[in-house]
Amino acid sequence: MSKIVVFELVSLDGVMQAPGRPGEDDRGGFKHGGWAASYADPVMGKAAAESMANTGALLFGRRTYEDFYSVWPKRTDGNPFTEVLNSTQKYVASTTLTEPLSWMNSTLLMGDAADAVAELRKKAGKDIVVLGSGELVRSLMRRNLVDVYVLQIHPLVLGTGQRLFGDGDLDALQLMDTKTTTTGVVIATYRPAAASGKITG
C-alpha cells in the first residue's frame, strides 16, 4: 500500500495560504503572500529532496495544480526540482478541469476525490505526496486517508489566511521526527495516532 504524505509550509497559527510569493493566492484579501520565502535554507532544501526521493506521485487540488503549472515548467534557472516536478506523475482532483491536462504526466481523478485517492493508496508503490491543496487535504483527513504529515512550521504568526486544519473534529498526531533549520523553521513529521487517541470535540 502506498502512503499519502501531506507536505506543507505553515505558520505558527497554522496558515498555509500563499507561502511562496506575493499574489500567489489572495483569497479573502490575504496580503502576506510570500511569507515563507525568507526562511529557505539548505536544511529545508535537503528535507524536500529527501521527500521527493521517496515520492512516486504528486497529488494536487485544482488551485494548487494550476499555480504550480504557471510557475515550474517555465523555470530556466537550473532549479533541480523543475525536472522532478515535470517528470513525476501528477494526480489532480478537480470538478472543473477536463483532460487532457496541460502539464506533462498529469492525470485527472474522476468522481469523488477521496474515493479516487483511496484507490490509489491501495496500490503498492512509493509515497503519494500532497503539496498545498488545503481543501483536498481536509477531505482526505475526514476519510482517514492521510498517513504522514510533514509540516515545515515557520516562526511567525500571520493572524489571517487559509489554515491547514479547519474547524471540526481534532485528530491526535504522533510525532515521528523533528529537525530545526538555520532560520528557525521546525520540520515536524507526524503520523495519525491510533484510533483510541482520536479526540473529538
C-alpha positions in Angstrom: 0.0 0.0 0.0 1.2 3.5 -0.8 1.4 6.2 1.8 -0.4 9.5 1.5 2.1 12.2 2.7 0.9 15.7 3.3 3.9 18.1 2.9 3.1 21.7 3.9 4.6 25.0 4.8 2.6 26.5 7.7 2.9 29.5 10.1 2.7 29.0 13.9 -1.0 29.7 13.7 -1.5 27.1 11.0 -1.8 29.3 8.0 -0.8 27.7 4.7 -2.0 30.3 2.2 0.4 31.7 -0.4 3.8 30.9 1.2 5.7 31.2 -2.0 5.3 34.6 -3.4 3.1 37.8 -3.4 -0.1 37.4 -5.4 0.1 33.6 -5.2 -3.4 33.4 -3.6 -5.1 36.5 -2.4 -8.5 34.9 -1.5 -10.2 36.7 1.4 -8.0 39.8 0.9 -4.8 37.9 2.0 -1.9 40.3 1.8 1.0 38.3 3.1 1.8 36.2 0.0 5.4 35.0 0.0 5.7 34.9 3.8 7.9 31.7 3.8 10.4 32.8 1.2 12.9 34.4 3.5 13.2 31.3 5.7 14.5 29.0 3.0 17.9 27.4 3.8 19.8 24.2 2.9 18.2 22.2 5.7 14.8 22.8 4.1 16.1 22.0 0.7 17.5 18.7 1.9 14.2 17.8 3.6 12.4 18.5 0.3 14.9 16.5 -1.7 14.5 13.5 0.7 10.8 13.6 0.4 10.9 13.7 -3.4 13.3 10.7 -3.4 10.6 8.7 -1.8 7.8 10.1 -4.0 6.1 8.0 -6.6 3.4 10.6 -7.5 2.2 14.0 -6.5 -1.4 14.9 -5.6 -2.9 18.3 -6.1 -6.2 20.1 -5.8 -7.1 22.2 -8.8 -6.0 25.6 -7.5 -2.5 24.4 -6.4 -2.1 22.4 -9.6 -2.8 25.4 -11.8 -0.5 27.6 -9.6 2.4 25.1 -9.8 1.9 24.8 -13.6 2.0 28.6 -14.0 5.5 28.6 -12.4 7.5 25.4 -12.5 7.5 24.2 -16.2 8.7 27.7 -17.3 11.7 27.9 -14.9 15.1 28.1 -16.6 17.3 28.8 -13.6 18.5 25.2 -13.2 16.5 24.5 -10.1 16.7 20.7 -9.6 13.0 20.5 -8.6 11.9 21.7 -12.0 12.8 18.4 -13.7 11.5 16.4 -10.8 8.1 18.2 -10.8 7.8 17.9 -14.6 8.7 14.2 -14.8 6.8 12.9 -11.7 3.3 11.5 -12.2 0.7 14.1 -11.0 -2.9 13.3 -10.0 -5.3 16.2 -9.9 -8.6 16.4 -8.0 -11.0 18.8 -9.7 -14.6 19.0 -10.8 -14.0 21.8 -13.3 -10.8 20.7 -15.2 -11.0 18.3 -18.2 -8.5 16.1 -19.8 -6.1 16.3 -21.4 -4.4 18.4 -18.7 -1.7 20.8 -19.8 1.2 19.8 -17.7 3.0 16.6 -18.7 2.4 13.4 -16.7 -0.8 14.7 -15.3 -4.0 12.6 -14.7 -7.4 13.9 -13.7 -9.0 12.0 -10.9 -12.6 11.1 -11.8 -15.5 11.1 -9.5 -15.2 11.7 -5.7 -11.7 12.8 -5.0 -11.4 10.9 -1.7 -12.7 7.7 -3.2 -10.1 8.0 -6.1 -7.3 8.7 -3.6 -8.4 5.7 -1.5 -8.0 3.5 -4.6 -4.6 5.0 -5.4 -3.5 4.3 -1.9 -4.3 0.6 -2.2 -1.6 0.2 -4.8 1.9 -0.8 -3.8 4.5 1.9 -4.5 6.3 4.9 -3.3 4.7 7.8 -1.4 1.9 9.9 -2.9 2.7 13.4 -1.8 0.2 16.2 -1.4 1.6 19.7 -1.9 -0.6 22.7 -0.8 -4.2 21.8 -1.7 -5.8 22.6 1.6 -9.4 21.7 0.7 -8.2 18.4 -0.7 -6.1 17.6 2.4 -9.1 18.3 4.7 -11.3 16.0 2.6 -8.7 13.2 2.9 -8.4 13.8 6.7 -12.1 13.3 7.1 -11.7 9.9 5.5 -8.6 9.0 7.5 -6.6 8.7 4.3 -3.5 10.7 5.4 -0.6 8.5 6.6 2.1 11.1 7.3 2.2 14.9 7.8 5.5 16.7 7.1 5.0 20.2 8.4 7.5 23.0 8.0 6.4 25.2 10.8 7.6 28.8 10.4 8.3 31.1 13.3 5.8 33.8 12.6 2.1 34.4 13.3 0.1 35.7 10.3 -3.3 36.1 12.1 -5.2 35.7 8.9 -5.4 33.3 5.9 -6.5 29.8 5.0 -5.4 27.3 7.6 -4.4 23.7 7.1 -6.6 22.3 9.9 -10.1 23.6 9.8 -13.0 23.5 12.2 -14.5 20.2 13.4 -13.0 17.1 14.9 -9.5 17.1 16.1 -7.0 14.2 15.3 -4.3 13.2 17.7 -1.0 13.0 15.9 2.1 11.1 16.9 5.5 12.9 16.5 7.9 10.8 14.4 10.8 13.2 13.8 11.9 16.8 14.1 14.6 19.0 12.5 15.3 22.6 13.0 16.6 24.8 10.2 19.1 27.6 10.5 16.2 30.1 10.1 14.2 28.7 13.0 11.7 26.6 11.0 10.8 23.4 12.7 10.3 20.5 10.3 8.0 18.1 12.2 6.9 14.7 10.9 3.7 13.3 12.3 1.5 10.3 11.7 -2.1 9.9 12.9 -2.2 8.3 16.4 -4.1 5.0 17.0 -7.9 5.3 16.8 -8.0 5.2 20.6 -6.1 8.5 20.6 -8.6 10.3 18.4 -10.0 13.4 20.0 -13.5 14.7 19.2 -14.9 17.9 20.3 
